[in-house]
Amino acid sequence: MQPIAAENNLAETAFYTYNADTNRYHIWWFTPAVEVDLCGHATLATKTRLRVRPTPRSFHTLPKNSVKQN
């Protein structure tokens, strides 16, 4: 995810995945240089993007650096 955020070169980039087991979306935020703990604007943009989809509409955030990269 970090290389994609660096390529986007925006203040923050949000990534999300849907977990069918927990019925929640997981969200992560990255700047071009690092993963960050929270980004309000990117969260609102993601929420707006997901409005066109049916439930669920809750997010579960994971601890920073919890994403394993290959």
MOGIZI-V310911 format. One record per pair of residues at least 6 apart in sequence whose C-alpha atoms are under 7 Angstrom apart, sorted by the first residue. I is the first residue (numbers start at 0). J is the second residue. D is the distance in whole Angstrom. If there is no record, write none. Layout:
BEGIN
I|J|D, I|J|D
END
This chain:
BEGIN
1|29|6, 4|12|6, 4|29|6, 4|30|6, 4|31|5, 5|31|4, 5|32|7, 8|31|5, 9|30|7, 9|31|7, 10|30|6, 11|28|6, 11|29|5, 11|30|4, 11|41|7, 12|28|6, 12|29|5, 12|30|6, 12|41|7, 13|26|7, 13|27|6, 13|28|5, 13|29|7, 13|41|6, 14|26|6, 14|27|5, 14|28|6, 15|24|6, 15|25|5, 15|26|4, 15|27|6, 16|24|5, 16|25|5, 16|26|7, 17|23|6, 17|24|4, 17|25|6, 18|24|6, 22|55|6, 23|55|6, 23|57|6, 23|58|6, 23|59|7, 24|57|6, 24|58|5, 24|59|6, 25|58|6, 25|59|5, 25|60|6, 26|58|7, 26|59|7, 26|60|6, 27|60|7, 28|34|6, 28|35|6, 28|37|7, 28|38|7, 29|35|6, 34|63|7, 34|64|7, 35|63|7, 36|63|6
END
